[in-house]
């Protein structure tokens, strides 16, 4: 919304918000709606694509913004634990 200069105007319905967005990923609303019906692994892939496309749009519209940093934060993968953490009783 910020990329389009659109700020909260009272509606929370995605279809209404979408009508105010000029700069957005292709078929944004339909692709976002698909997330609710996909298996989690497929949904994660689609959501990642939408986020990456949004970063591309930001990079083109606001070249002075450090999009590489945003991408690195988004792409960061926490390492898997080899062992379960100790059971800590916190009072």
N, C-alpha and C positions, 0 to 999 in steps of 0.2 A: 504494500500500500504506500509506503514512504517513497518508493521509486517512482510512483505515479503521482506523487503529491496529493494523495488521497488520505484523509484522516478519518477516524471513526465518526460516522455520521448517523449512528443510531440503529443500523440494521446489522444483524448477525448472520443472516442467511447468505451463504456463499454465492448463490446465484445473483443476489442483489449486489453484493460487493463486486463480483466479477464484471458487472456492467460498467463499473467505474474504473476498471483497470485497462489501460491501453497497453502497457508494457507488462507482459506475463508470458510464461511458457505456453507453447502450443497446446490447445485443448486442455487448458489448466483444470477447469472444473470437472470435466468428465474423467480426466485421469486421476484427480484427487478423490472423486467418488468411487472409483474402482478399488481404492485401497481398502474400503470397508468390506469388500466381498472376496478379496484375495487371501490365499494362505499367507501367513506372516512373512515367510522368506521372500515370496514374490512381491509382497507389499513393500518390504524393505528396499528391494531393488528399484521399484517404481518411485518410491519416495526419494531415494538417493538421486535418481535421474532428475526429478523435479527440483530438488535443492541445487544440484550442479547446474542445471539450466538457469535457475534464478541467479546464481553467482555469475554465470556468463552474461546475463542481461545487466547486472549491476556493473560488471567490469566494463561493458561497452558504454553504459550511460554515465558512469562516474569513474573515469580512469584514475583519478587521484586517490581513490579508496583502495586500501590494501586488501584486495580480495584473496590474494594468496594466503594471507594469515587466516582469514575466515575459512578458506578451504582446508587448511591444515588442522584447524580446530575441529571442523566437521568430520574430517577423515580419520581423526585420531582413534586408534583402537586400543582399548585397555588390554593389557596382557592377561591371559587366563591364569588363574591361580593353580598351582600344582597340587596344593593341599588345602583343605578347608581351614578357615581361620580358627584360632583357638576359641573355645567357648568362654567368653568373658562375662562374668556376672557383674553387671553395673547396677549400683544401688541408686 
